[in-house]
Every structure is written in structure tokens, then in C-alpha cells.
Amino acid sequence: MSAKLRVLIVDDSAFFRNRISAALSLADDIEIVGIAANGEEAIERTRTLRPDVITMDVEMPVVDGISAVRKIMAETPTRILMFSALTKEGARETLDALDAGAMDFLPKDMSNLGKGFEESNRYLVERVLAVGHSRLSISRAASGSYRSQVSRPSLSQQATIKSGKRPELVAIGASTGGPVALRQVLSALPRNFPLPVMVAVHMPGSFTGAYAERLNSVCAIKVKEATDRTPLVAGECLIAPGGKQMQAERGPSNYQVRISEPLPGQIYHPSVDLMLTSVANSYKDRALGLILTGMGADGLQGAKQLKQMGSNLWSQDEKSCVVYGMPQAVEKAGLTDRVLTLDEIGPLLARI
């Protein structure tokens, strides 16, 4: 990769091409090497320009974004950041693009991120740089689609829990690269998985319902978007709704989740920190936290609370992360009991 990150911008809207170009031009370490107005042009220019990163619209004429991603990942594997409409259909199309090999996505209307114009420009630059400097999965690129990779843990890996108490809940946090990573983890769990699962992944509110439906269709365990006071039961995974906060609590007869609006000053919603802190308070030393790929350090403070209570924490290793931010934060703080590849996590969870 050259000193400057070489970016190809693909969108049928001249306005949005100019919007992305203006934002990325502010970065000294990014060079815009080409523009394409549809998927067919994107495929051709990827062949000739060999960019480091492609920003790709979903809905385009001639060849749509999903078909373009499949073709590019099959012929000239490249890191791709999708732009999507904040609608349920837009969410489904974006998930199709991620399945096809795209690495990350952003809402096309960035004003929905709750940021001002300058801040949204910085955020776009950060995400492009994060994708550009991340590891390109050769296995996903070769297939042009998602494939669950199940590896059998070695005998030395069978002792998965360090403390004496068996966990009664699994709580998972993720951000950039998380939707694909989480799918691989959850698809490895059997239908009779004996624990409930809570998940907080940084996604827009219009995406999490469609994402839960997609996971439910490919996983043996039941997956659904959480609603207020949904009980936490074995063999079910609750996805935190985007734009809201999800916490665990002890209900009248069992454990349940509480869903609330974010408070002023809370950067992430859903917040991994808030979820893990509530798990620590409710489950004490009987939980297992898991930090997957993601930008930033959301989850660090919650992981500290979890460890103080005596629960276990696993994190994804650097090599298999799209962005080694959140896992690195907990590992550097000395909080991680196990550092695992993405291929190892699901099979090990299945053996608890």
C-alpha cells in the first residue's frame, strides 16, 4: 500500500460524489484516484486503478452496488465501504453487500449520525482510513460471499473459563467489522446453546431489526431485536436496537433487558460500556464478556466492571479484526482472559 490511501468513489449521484470527494480531500493521507457513476464503471476502474479502498453506493443503474461488490471481490479483491439509505430495504441491501465481501458501511445521510458538517467529514475520513488500513480477508474475498468457518478447538483450548463459576450469560460488543464477525460467531452456536446472549453493535436504528432477522435466518439459535423487558433466556440472542441503550437487570422472576433512550453526552447508542456494566451489576461473576472488532474503545470501562466482579472476558485477536480498536483497548488494559481468532470464538463458545 502506498504512502497515501488510494480511493475510488462510486455513486450515481454527482452531488454525493462531490460530497465524498470534498470530505476525503481534506485528508493529507488520502488520494482520490478515480470516480465511477455505476457498478459497471466501478468494476472496470477497479481493474485498471487498483485502489486501496472503494466507497460504494448500493442503488445504482447498469450494475447495482451489491453485484459490483461480488464481481470485484471475485476478480480484484479490494476493501469496500458501502453507503446505504437509512431504510429497512436499505438495511437488507447493505447486509447483502457485507455478505458479498464489503468490509463496512455508513448511512448515506450522515446527518443522521447526529454530527455537524465538519464532524461528519472527519468521521467519514476516519472510517475510510480504518477500512483502508485493515486486513482484507482473503477467504471472504475468494468466495465473494460470507462463509462460516468452523474450526475444532485443540485439547489445550477446552478449558475455556478461568474462574470456577460457569457463566449464565454471554455479552458481546462490536463496531466496525462487527456485523460480519458476529454472524460467524453466532452461526457456530447449536440450537440448544445453554446461555442467553446479549449483543451491542454500533448500527443505525433502521438496521438492527433487519440485521436480527438476517441472523435469525442463518443461525441455529433464535435471534431477535430486543424490546423493553424482553426476558433473557437460554438459546436466544437479543440484539440492542440501534439508537437506544440496552441493559440487563434482574426482573420479578428472571433476568430481562431494559431498553431506554440515550442520555445527553452518551456517544454510542447502543453502548457496549453501558451493557457490560449492567451485566456486571446483575450477573456479578457469572457472565462472559466478548469484545469483537471495532473502532475506538467502547467496552473498556464496562469490561473493567465485569472483571472487578470476577467474570471472564475474551477478545478478538488483531490479525482477524477489521479494526483492532475495541479489542486492543481491553487487551492493553490487561483485562482479557483469552485472545482468540475469529475462527476460534464460536466453536469455543459452543463448548461452554
C-alpha beads as a LAMMPS data file, in Angstrom:
LAMMPS data file: protein, C-alpha beads

352 atoms
351 bonds

1 atom types
1 bond types

-500.0 500.0 xlo xhi
-500.0 500.0 ylo yhi
-500.0 500.0 zlo zhi

Masses

1 110.0

Atoms # bond

1 1 1 0.000 0.000 0.000
2 1 1 1.348 3.418 -0.965
3 1 1 2.008 6.225 1.498
4 1 1 -1.329 7.760 0.587
5 1 1 -4.504 5.701 0.696
6 1 1 -5.825 5.473 -2.865
7 1 1 -9.630 5.753 -3.008
8 1 1 -12.161 5.122 -5.793
9 1 1 -15.529 6.854 -5.263
10 1 1 -18.584 5.108 -6.745
11 1 1 -22.027 6.740 -6.748
12 1 1 -24.627 7.599 -9.385
13 1 1 -25.329 10.940 -7.679
14 1 1 -22.966 13.740 -8.752
15 1 1 -23.913 15.597 -5.577
16 1 1 -22.865 12.728 -3.344
17 1 1 -19.695 12.016 -5.332
18 1 1 -18.728 15.648 -4.779
19 1 1 -19.711 15.412 -1.103
20 1 1 -17.448 12.406 -0.501
21 1 1 -14.647 13.862 -2.619
22 1 1 -14.711 17.161 -0.720
23 1 1 -14.544 15.367 2.643
24 1 1 -11.735 12.983 1.670
25 1 1 -9.723 15.759 0.011
26 1 1 -9.266 17.277 3.474
27 1 1 -7.054 14.359 4.498
28 1 1 -3.366 14.558 3.671
29 1 1 -3.026 10.773 3.652
30 1 1 -5.854 10.093 1.146
31 1 1 -5.644 10.373 -2.642
32 1 1 -8.779 10.128 -4.796
33 1 1 -7.681 8.137 -7.838
34 1 1 -10.994 7.796 -9.650
35 1 1 -14.742 8.355 -9.865
36 1 1 -17.425 5.952 -11.134
37 1 1 -21.142 6.563 -11.677
38 1 1 -22.352 2.943 -11.697
39 1 1 -21.307 -0.571 -10.806
40 1 1 -20.012 -1.440 -14.255
41 1 1 -17.643 1.537 -14.231
42 1 1 -16.616 0.575 -10.682
43 1 1 -15.625 -2.925 -11.814
44 1 1 -13.641 -1.609 -14.783
45 1 1 -11.857 1.116 -12.826
46 1 1 -11.004 -1.234 -10.008
47 1 1 -9.238 -3.448 -12.556
48 1 1 -7.223 -0.589 -14.011
49 1 1 -6.666 1.702 -10.996
50 1 1 -6.230 -0.930 -8.253
51 1 1 -7.435 1.382 -5.439
52 1 1 -6.811 0.602 -1.771
53 1 1 -10.417 1.465 -0.836
54 1 1 -13.694 1.805 -2.729
55 1 1 -16.633 3.814 -1.387
56 1 1 -19.669 2.178 -2.990
57 1 1 -23.311 3.184 -3.244
58 1 1 -25.884 0.373 -3.069
59 1 1 -28.520 1.595 -5.524
60 1 1 -27.057 2.415 -8.950
61 1 1 -28.000 1.944 -12.625
62 1 1 -26.417 -0.520 -15.111
63 1 1 -24.875 -2.677 -12.347
64 1 1 -26.010 -2.229 -8.742
65 1 1 -23.619 -1.950 -5.811
66 1 1 -24.166 -5.485 -4.478
67 1 1 -23.463 -7.093 -7.864
68 1 1 -20.411 -4.858 -8.256
69 1 1 -19.083 -5.934 -4.854
70 1 1 -19.465 -9.619 -5.780
71 1 1 -17.637 -9.124 -9.090
72 1 1 -14.848 -7.036 -7.583
73 1 1 -14.269 -9.426 -4.683
74 1 1 -14.101 -12.358 -7.103
75 1 1 -11.707 -10.672 -9.572
76 1 1 -9.712 -7.971 -7.790
77 1 1 -10.354 -8.194 -4.017
78 1 1 -10.483 -4.688 -2.554
79 1 1 -11.530 -3.085 0.719
80 1 1 -15.051 -1.680 0.202
81 1 1 -17.021 0.784 2.327
82 1 1 -20.725 0.813 1.447
83 1 1 -23.098 3.767 1.633
84 1 1 -26.714 2.921 2.313
85 1 1 -30.123 4.542 2.683
86 1 1 -31.457 4.546 6.245
87 1 1 -34.462 2.380 5.409
88 1 1 -35.334 -1.239 6.140
89 1 1 -34.816 -2.124 2.471
90 1 1 -31.538 -0.187 2.519
91 1 1 -30.502 -2.232 5.552
92 1 1 -31.221 -5.523 3.787
93 1 1 -29.261 -4.415 0.721
94 1 1 -26.323 -3.335 2.866
95 1 1 -26.308 -6.686 4.661
96 1 1 -26.278 -8.364 1.238
97 1 1 -23.241 -6.236 0.355
98 1 1 -21.478 -7.240 3.574
99 1 1 -22.239 -10.881 2.799
100 1 1 -20.743 -10.323 -0.657
101 1 1 -17.469 -9.102 0.843
102 1 1 -17.807 -5.393 1.705
103 1 1 -15.975 -4.563 4.931
104 1 1 -18.067 -1.777 6.468
105 1 1 -20.919 0.622 5.803
106 1 1 -22.098 4.141 6.551
107 1 1 -25.558 5.722 6.247
108 1 1 -25.785 7.841 3.123
109 1 1 -27.424 10.669 5.047
110 1 1 -24.637 11.315 7.539
111 1 1 -26.695 13.984 9.298
112 1 1 -28.429 11.041 10.963
113 1 1 -25.215 10.355 12.843
114 1 1 -26.018 13.419 14.945
115 1 1 -22.852 15.230 13.862
116 1 1 -22.247 18.657 12.391
117 1 1 -20.922 19.037 8.850
118 1 1 -17.246 19.300 9.814
119 1 1 -17.504 16.482 12.330
120 1 1 -19.260 14.208 9.830
121 1 1 -16.428 14.900 7.361
122 1 1 -13.864 13.844 9.977
123 1 1 -15.922 10.762 10.773
124 1 1 -16.024 9.771 7.090
125 1 1 -12.249 10.224 6.798
126 1 1 -11.704 8.115 9.944
127 1 1 -13.858 5.278 8.610
128 1 1 -12.176 5.281 5.205
129 1 1 -8.747 5.218 6.846
130 1 1 -9.842 2.447 9.226
131 1 1 -11.076 0.287 6.347
132 1 1 -8.014 1.130 4.244
133 1 1 -5.565 0.033 6.926
134 1 1 -7.497 -3.071 7.935
135 1 1 -6.831 -6.668 6.998
136 1 1 -8.504 -7.849 3.798
137 1 1 -9.997 -11.286 4.398
138 1 1 -8.722 -13.497 1.601
139 1 1 -11.225 -16.270 2.395
140 1 1 -14.188 -13.913 2.033
141 1 1 -12.661 -12.233 -0.992
142 1 1 -12.097 -15.527 -2.783
143 1 1 -15.693 -16.634 -2.359
144 1 1 -17.261 -13.214 -2.848
145 1 1 -19.591 -14.084 -0.007
146 1 1 -19.759 -14.883 3.675
147 1 1 -18.869 -18.373 4.733
148 1 1 -18.968 -19.636 8.276
149 1 1 -15.594 -21.114 9.155
150 1 1 -15.747 -23.629 11.969
151 1 1 -12.515 -24.884 13.456
152 1 1 -12.292 -27.572 16.107
153 1 1 -10.528 -26.308 19.241
154 1 1 -7.454 -28.196 20.344
155 1 1 -7.412 -30.072 23.642
156 1 1 -5.473 -27.211 25.229
157 1 1 -8.347 -24.886 24.366
158 1 1 -11.075 -26.892 26.093
159 1 1 -10.687 -25.097 29.459
160 1 1 -12.490 -22.014 28.250
161 1 1 -13.441 -20.430 31.576
162 1 1 -10.744 -19.466 34.064
163 1 1 -12.890 -18.881 37.146
164 1 1 -14.710 -21.693 38.895
165 1 1 -18.232 -20.494 38.089
166 1 1 -19.895 -21.390 34.818
167 1 1 -21.260 -18.297 33.070
168 1 1 -25.007 -17.740 32.882
169 1 1 -24.879 -15.104 30.125
170 1 1 -22.731 -14.120 27.141
171 1 1 -22.489 -10.374 26.366
172 1 1 -20.903 -9.338 23.054
173 1 1 -19.810 -5.887 21.886
174 1 1 -18.627 -4.868 18.410
175 1 1 -18.387 -1.983 15.955
176 1 1 -16.568 -1.680 12.596
177 1 1 -16.478 -5.132 11.004
178 1 1 -18.787 -6.398 13.741
179 1 1 -21.849 -7.407 11.696
180 1 1 -19.876 -9.990 9.695
181 1 1 -17.796 -11.163 12.680
182 1 1 -20.859 -11.555 14.888
183 1 1 -22.605 -13.612 12.248
184 1 1 -19.684 -16.024 12.137
185 1 1 -19.663 -16.358 15.934
186 1 1 -23.402 -16.860 16.367
187 1 1 -23.743 -19.283 13.452
188 1 1 -21.391 -21.675 15.268
189 1 1 -23.716 -21.993 18.285
190 1 1 -26.053 -25.008 18.498
191 1 1 -29.827 -24.710 18.820
192 1 1 -29.632 -25.963 22.415
193 1 1 -26.970 -23.418 23.450
194 1 1 -27.461 -23.242 27.240
195 1 1 -26.991 -19.490 27.755
196 1 1 -28.747 -16.271 26.734
197 1 1 -26.743 -13.844 24.588
198 1 1 -26.805 -10.024 24.597
199 1 1 -25.278 -8.055 21.723
200 1 1 -24.498 -4.351 21.336
201 1 1 -23.127 -3.487 17.888
202 1 1 -22.817 0.058 16.560
203 1 1 -25.508 0.203 13.854
204 1 1 -28.238 2.710 12.909
205 1 1 -31.710 2.168 14.348
206 1 1 -33.176 1.281 10.960
207 1 1 -30.619 -1.511 10.501
208 1 1 -30.745 -3.593 13.675
209 1 1 -34.199 -5.103 13.062
210 1 1 -33.234 -6.295 9.577
211 1 1 -29.871 -7.476 10.914
212 1 1 -31.551 -9.549 13.646
213 1 1 -33.892 -11.083 11.067
214 1 1 -30.934 -11.966 8.852
215 1 1 -29.075 -13.611 11.736
216 1 1 -32.188 -15.495 12.811
217 1 1 -32.482 -16.969 9.315
218 1 1 -28.926 -18.347 9.272
219 1 1 -28.290 -19.259 12.935
220 1 1 -29.495 -22.272 14.892
221 1 1 -30.186 -20.157 17.981
222 1 1 -33.068 -17.682 17.961
223 1 1 -32.014 -14.078 17.251
224 1 1 -34.254 -11.023 17.593
225 1 1 -34.082 -7.290 18.162
226 1 1 -34.626 -6.579 21.854
227 1 1 -37.637 -4.707 23.175
228 1 1 -38.104 -3.364 26.693
229 1 1 -38.413 -6.091 29.325
230 1 1 -37.641 -8.936 26.908
231 1 1 -36.542 -11.871 29.104
232 1 1 -33.032 -13.273 28.774
233 1 1 -33.457 -16.989 28.097
234 1 1 -31.130 -19.799 27.062
235 1 1 -30.612 -20.293 23.354
236 1 1 -31.769 -16.794 22.412
237 1 1 -29.741 -13.767 21.328
238 1 1 -31.033 -10.230 21.837
239 1 1 -29.658 -7.504 19.552
240 1 1 -29.693 -3.996 21.045
241 1 1 -31.840 -1.673 18.898
242 1 1 -29.762 0.994 17.158
243 1 1 -30.121 4.469 18.605
244 1 1 -31.108 3.150 22.041
245 1 1 -29.430 1.701 25.129
246 1 1 -29.788 -1.895 26.325
247 1 1 -29.060 -3.024 29.874
248 1 1 -29.520 -6.252 31.798
249 1 1 -31.441 -6.352 35.066
250 1 1 -32.993 -8.845 37.462
251 1 1 -36.737 -8.895 36.817
252 1 1 -39.543 -10.195 39.073
253 1 1 -38.937 -13.822 38.105
254 1 1 -35.916 -13.829 35.783
255 1 1 -33.325 -11.694 34.063
256 1 1 -34.508 -9.280 31.404
257 1 1 -33.292 -6.328 29.342
258 1 1 -34.298 -2.697 29.701
259 1 1 -34.347 -0.530 26.593
260 1 1 -34.042 3.238 27.031
261 1 1 -33.340 6.409 25.089
262 1 1 -29.704 7.584 25.192
263 1 1 -28.834 10.340 27.636
264 1 1 -27.114 13.571 26.563
265 1 1 -23.369 13.040 26.278
266 1 1 -23.565 9.315 25.557
267 1 1 -21.518 8.925 22.365
268 1 1 -22.538 5.380 21.497
269 1 1 -26.092 4.077 21.381
270 1 1 -26.110 1.225 21.863
271 1 1 -23.158 1.479 24.235
272 1 1 -21.051 -1.611 24.922
273 1 1 -19.808 0.038 28.137
274 1 1 -23.342 0.524 29.431
275 1 1 -24.376 -3.017 28.507
276 1 1 -21.335 -4.654 30.138
277 1 1 -21.658 -2.525 33.292
278 1 1 -25.274 -3.612 33.683
279 1 1 -24.261 -7.239 33.142
280 1 1 -21.569 -6.887 35.815
281 1 1 -24.093 -5.439 38.264
282 1 1 -26.735 -8.089 37.512
283 1 1 -24.729 -11.269 36.918
284 1 1 -21.670 -10.494 39.099
285 1 1 -19.108 -13.255 38.428
286 1 1 -21.441 -15.389 36.301
287 1 1 -21.037 -13.763 32.877
288 1 1 -18.724 -13.972 29.888
289 1 1 -17.930 -10.772 28.002
290 1 1 -16.666 -10.804 24.433
291 1 1 -15.163 -7.840 22.567
292 1 1 -15.066 -8.150 18.782
293 1 1 -13.602 -5.951 16.045
294 1 1 -14.369 -2.235 16.210
295 1 1 -13.057 1.315 16.143
296 1 1 -12.440 3.187 19.393
297 1 1 -12.582 1.890 22.950
298 1 1 -16.283 1.385 23.704
299 1 1 -16.443 -1.562 26.088
300 1 1 -13.265 -0.774 28.036
301 1 1 -14.976 0.711 31.094
302 1 1 -17.670 -1.943 31.101
303 1 1 -15.033 -4.663 30.809
304 1 1 -13.306 -3.246 33.894
305 1 1 -16.559 -3.543 35.846
306 1 1 -17.076 -7.074 34.565
307 1 1 -13.599 -8.146 35.637
308 1 1 -13.937 -6.491 39.053
309 1 1 -16.975 -8.666 39.648
310 1 1 -14.996 -11.780 38.726
311 1 1 -16.479 -12.566 35.309
312 1 1 -14.426 -13.657 32.315
313 1 1 -13.581 -11.642 29.200
314 1 1 -12.486 -12.778 25.758
315 1 1 -11.342 -10.550 22.894
316 1 1 -10.691 -10.983 19.184
317 1 1 -7.068 -11.020 18.065
318 1 1 -5.513 -8.306 15.916
319 1 1 -4.977 -10.445 12.821
320 1 1 -8.634 -11.390 12.387
321 1 1 -10.074 -7.937 13.235
322 1 1 -11.202 -5.490 10.574
323 1 1 -10.261 -2.746 13.055
324 1 1 -8.237 -3.633 16.153
325 1 1 -9.529 -0.811 18.349
326 1 1 -12.012 -2.110 20.901
327 1 1 -10.241 -5.479 21.424
328 1 1 -6.869 -3.737 21.685
329 1 1 -8.192 -1.409 24.400
330 1 1 -9.196 -4.259 26.711
331 1 1 -6.105 -6.297 25.922
332 1 1 -3.741 -3.385 26.645
333 1 1 -5.550 -2.811 29.946
334 1 1 -4.793 -6.405 30.945
335 1 1 -8.479 -7.360 31.120
336 1 1 -8.597 -10.168 28.565
337 1 1 -8.573 -13.777 29.756
338 1 1 -8.395 -15.187 26.216
339 1 1 -7.262 -13.557 22.952
340 1 1 -8.808 -15.606 20.146
341 1 1 -9.027 -15.629 16.377
342 1 1 -12.475 -15.117 14.908
343 1 1 -12.475 -18.736 13.722
344 1 1 -11.918 -19.963 17.294
345 1 1 -14.531 -17.905 19.148
346 1 1 -17.781 -19.546 18.004
347 1 1 -16.637 -23.168 18.408
348 1 1 -15.241 -22.399 21.878
349 1 1 -18.481 -20.716 22.937
350 1 1 -20.385 -23.755 21.704
351 1 1 -18.357 -25.917 24.104
352 1 1 -19.192 -23.995 27.275

Bonds

1 1 1 2
2 1 2 3
3 1 3 4
4 1 4 5
5 1 5 6
6 1 6 7
7 1 7 8
8 1 8 9
9 1 9 10
10 1 10 11
11 1 11 12
12 1 12 13
13 1 13 14
14 1 14 15
15 1 15 16
16 1 16 17
17 1 17 18
18 1 18 19
19 1 19 20
20 1 20 21
21 1 21 22
22 1 22 23
23 1 23 24
24 1 24 25
25 1 25 26
26 1 26 27
27 1 27 28
28 1 28 29
29 1 29 30
30 1 30 31
31 1 31 32
32 1 32 33
33 1 33 34
34 1 34 35
35 1 35 36
36 1 36 37
37 1 37 38
38 1 38 39
39 1 39 40
40 1 40 41
41 1 41 42
42 1 42 43
43 1 43 44
44 1 44 45
45 1 45 46
46 1 46 47
47 1 47 48
48 1 48 49
49 1 49 50
50 1 50 51
51 1 51 52
52 1 52 53
53 1 53 54
54 1 54 55
55 1 55 56
56 1 56 57
57 1 57 58
58 1 58 59
59 1 59 60
60 1 60 61
61 1 61 62
62 1 62 63
63 1 63 64
64 1 64 65
65 1 65 66
66 1 66 67
67 1 67 68
68 1 68 69
69 1 69 70
70 1 70 71
71 1 71 72
72 1 72 73
73 1 73 74
74 1 74 75
75 1 75 76
76 1 76 77
77 1 77 78
78 1 78 79
79 1 79 80
80 1 80 81
81 1 81 82
82 1 82 83
83 1 83 84
84 1 84 85
85 1 85 86
86 1 86 87
87 1 87 88
88 1 88 89
89 1 89 90
90 1 90 91
91 1 91 92
92 1 92 93
93 1 93 94
94 1 94 95
95 1 95 96
96 1 96 97
97 1 97 98
98 1 98 99
99 1 99 100
100 1 100 101
101 1 101 102
102 1 102 103
103 1 103 104
104 1 104 105
105 1 105 106
106 1 106 107
107 1 107 108
108 1 108 109
109 1 109 110
110 1 110 111
111 1 111 112
112 1 112 113
113 1 113 114
114 1 114 115
115 1 115 116
116 1 116 117
117 1 117 118
118 1 118 119
119 1 119 120
120 1 120 121
121 1 121 122
122 1 122 123
123 1 123 124
124 1 124 125
125 1 125 126
126 1 126 127
127 1 127 128
128 1 128 129
129 1 129 130
130 1 130 131
131 1 131 132
132 1 132 133
133 1 133 134
134 1 134 135
135 1 135 136
136 1 136 137
137 1 137 138
138 1 138 139
139 1 139 140
140 1 140 141
141 1 141 142
142 1 142 143
143 1 143 144
144 1 144 145
145 1 145 146
146 1 146 147
147 1 147 148
148 1 148 149
149 1 149 150
150 1 150 151
151 1 151 152
152 1 152 153
153 1 153 154
154 1 154 155
155 1 155 156
156 1 156 157
157 1 157 158
158 1 158 159
159 1 159 160
160 1 160 161
161 1 161 162
162 1 162 163
163 1 163 164
164 1 164 165
165 1 165 166
166 1 166 167
167 1 167 168
168 1 168 169
169 1 169 170
170 1 170 171
171 1 171 172
172 1 172 173
173 1 173 174
174 1 174 175
175 1 175 176
176 1 176 177
177 1 177 178
178 1 178 179
179 1 179 180
180 1 180 181
181 1 181 182
182 1 182 183
183 1 183 184
184 1 184 185
185 1 185 186
186 1 186 187
187 1 187 188
188 1 188 189
189 1 189 190
190 1 190 191
191 1 191 192
192 1 192 193
193 1 193 194
194 1 194 195
195 1 195 196
196 1 196 197
197 1 197 198
198 1 198 199
199 1 199 200
200 1 200 201
201 1 201 202
202 1 202 203
203 1 203 204
204 1 204 205
205 1 205 206
206 1 206 207
207 1 207 208
208 1 208 209
209 1 209 210
210 1 210 211
211 1 211 212
212 1 212 213
213 1 213 214
214 1 214 215
215 1 215 216
216 1 216 217
217 1 217 218
218 1 218 219
219 1 219 220
220 1 220 221
221 1 221 222
222 1 222 223
223 1 223 224
224 1 224 225
225 1 225 226
226 1 226 227
227 1 227 228
228 1 228 229
229 1 229 230
230 1 230 231
231 1 231 232
232 1 232 233
233 1 233 234
234 1 234 235
235 1 235 236
236 1 236 237
237 1 237 238
238 1 238 239
239 1 239 240
240 1 240 241
241 1 241 242
242 1 242 243
243 1 243 244
244 1 244 245
245 1 245 246
246 1 246 247
247 1 247 248
248 1 248 249
249 1 249 250
250 1 250 251
251 1 251 252
252 1 252 253
253 1 253 254
254 1 254 255
255 1 255 256
256 1 256 257
257 1 257 258
258 1 258 259
259 1 259 260
260 1 260 261
261 1 261 262
262 1 262 263
263 1 263 264
264 1 264 265
265 1 265 266
266 1 266 267
267 1 267 268
268 1 268 269
269 1 269 270
270 1 270 271
271 1 271 272
272 1 272 273
273 1 273 274
274 1 274 275
275 1 275 276
276 1 276 277
277 1 277 278
278 1 278 279
279 1 279 280
280 1 280 281
281 1 281 282
282 1 282 283
283 1 283 284
284 1 284 285
285 1 285 286
286 1 286 287
287 1 287 288
288 1 288 289
289 1 289 290
290 1 290 291
291 1 291 292
292 1 292 293
293 1 293 294
294 1 294 295
295 1 295 296
296 1 296 297
297 1 297 298
298 1 298 299
299 1 299 300
300 1 300 301
301 1 301 302
302 1 302 303
303 1 303 304
304 1 304 305
305 1 305 306
306 1 306 307
307 1 307 308
308 1 308 309
309 1 309 310
310 1 310 311
311 1 311 312
312 1 312 313
313 1 313 314
314 1 314 315
315 1 315 316
316 1 316 317
317 1 317 318
318 1 318 319
319 1 319 320
320 1 320 321
321 1 321 322
322 1 322 323
323 1 323 324
324 1 324 325
325 1 325 326
326 1 326 327
327 1 327 328
328 1 328 329
329 1 329 330
330 1 330 331
331 1 331 332
332 1 332 333
333 1 333 334
334 1 334 335
335 1 335 336
336 1 336 337
337 1 337 338
338 1 338 339
339 1 339 340
340 1 340 341
341 1 341 342
342 1 342 343
343 1 343 344
344 1 344 345
345 1 345 346
346 1 346 347
347 1 347 348
348 1 348 349
349 1 349 350
350 1 350 351
351 1 351 352
